[in-house]
Amino acid sequence: MYTGFFGLNEKPFSITPDPRYLFLSERHAEALAHLLYGVTESGGFIQLTGEVGTGKTTVVRSLLEQLPPDTEVALVLNPRLSPHEFLLAICEELRIALTLEDRGSAKAIVDSLNQHLLEAHADGRRVVLIVDEAQNLSPDVLEQIRLLTNLETAKQKLLQIILIGQPELRQLLARTDLRQLAQRVTGRYHLEPLDQKETRAYIRHRLRVAGGGGETFTNGATNVIHHQARGIPRLINVICDRALLGAYSREQTRVTSATAARAAREVAGKGNGIRATGRYWWLAAAGILIVAAYAFAWFNLNQPATPASVGAQAGTQNSRPTVLSGPAASVPEAARQSPAEAITEPPAATAQKDAGADAPAAEPAATQPLLAEFLAARESLTGTDTAFTTLLNLWDVEYSPPSGRGCAVAESAGLRCLYERGTWGFLLNLNRPAILSLSAVDGTPHQVVLSSVSANGTATLRVLEEQIDVSLVELMPFWLGDFLVVWRPASGTGRVLTPGSTGDDVIWLREALSTVLETRIPADNPAVYDDGLRRAVERFQRTQRLIPDGVAGARTMIALSSAMGLPGRPKLSAGG
């Protein structure tokens, strides 16, 4: 429909995989390199995870095209199988002939598979098993896969196994009953979505392959699409296709940010997963808060004006968010007065009294969207580099943009980055300053730092030396749940500790939990992550409203550092 209008030979944003449109971003290329290395050099398991639509299938297709010619591949696309069916599927993929009698015996199938692997090894051939959608594997099948790694010679494994799945795969392999399998995973890579620059390159690439010039989308439009699709290629395709159709219907030769934002809303309304299921909780919450606020205001405005109520109204006016431009010294004197010195009459009433009883009442000041104004006035300063400059400054770490390497700089200073999508309560529970990803009404993305939260819930947002205090009612419509925190590993390494892990950081974990839980955690070897330590981790996780999975990852370590009250760690609230 719109292809001729934009000078395209075909639709560029079909969600059907097409090798001609292959686009390998830096992170896709890195994931591919990990898989290739795992196939050619390592043994055991290789694990590749990523959100739905991030391009895992693209990476697998590229892997299959680049495998050495002496490689046999068994590709299992439907893992919802019994252990017996799974073994049969492998044999079918490797073209291993089985008699009818052998097909009924798991032992006979494994023996035939082992014989095939030995013959392949003798001929200098590699055999690779790739399991897609591996998060759907049952524990019994995973145990069968683990047993397949026992097929080996004295020097190497006969079968290389690659597990590909959604993030739930990581949670699955973190289960205690699967720790033997998890310990055999020799390589892990999590495929992140495209960043803003990669999204722009991705869109231009597909347009050029389709015969276009690559400049059909404005920079503002690509920014909106990146933000709304969260950098997920599949969602980018869906929004871009809808945006081209929208621009065509309005006879616009370029897709603008407004058209892109409209397309994203249309796609979301069709239930295609754009910030769906659980991602719009804040709209309902903000709506309830706003209704409650208006109800409260209506009730008070319709009450008789007693001296006490007048004073309360004045206090409400003076508690409105205040924008601070520059150092604290620039704050008006009235704002620095003690509560006893605060005015007890609203400004309008004071002005009327001074002017005389016959003077007309002053018009109330129009309510301004302070956060919207604050962000709009600083649009050029709300990028990622500025946000990292602001955040790392709270940790006394110097960051000089533009570098685009905020987390790398943090790591060089002994810090770690944790990117999450979650609720406000979850963010408060971490109790660390965070970079918030905000979205303006027009879809413009902003990165600001949440530096503190007061006892009444007021959030302080910072952009370099400037800050603004906002209520949750004002903040929630801008925040979509994405944030990044920086934390300092108390144990030094910052690695994820699981049952079976060893080292000094395991000793530190045991001692820290003994202190926080006020109980001794006995062990034959304190440097080994045993069942006793796992139970202690699960107990602590329950107290912190974390998933009690027995894995001491970033969330657990941050909570543990806060519980211990370790110095030199900036917090959102003094009480946490």
PyMOL commands that set and color helices and strands:
alter all, ss='L'
color gray80, all
select helices_A, chain A and resi 19-21+26-40+56-66+83-93+100-103+106-122+134-136+139-148+168-173+176-182+196-209+219-229+233-249+257-269+281-301+307-318+328-330+333-336+339-341+347-355+370-377+379-381+384-394+406-412+424-430+472-475+504-517+531-543+554-564
alter helices_A, ss='H'
color red, helices_A
select strands_A, chain A and resi 45-50+71-76+126-131+160-165+185-191+323-324+416-421+434-439+445-453+459-463+466-470+479-487
alter strands_A, ss='S'
color yellow, strands_A
deselect
rebuild
show_as cartoon
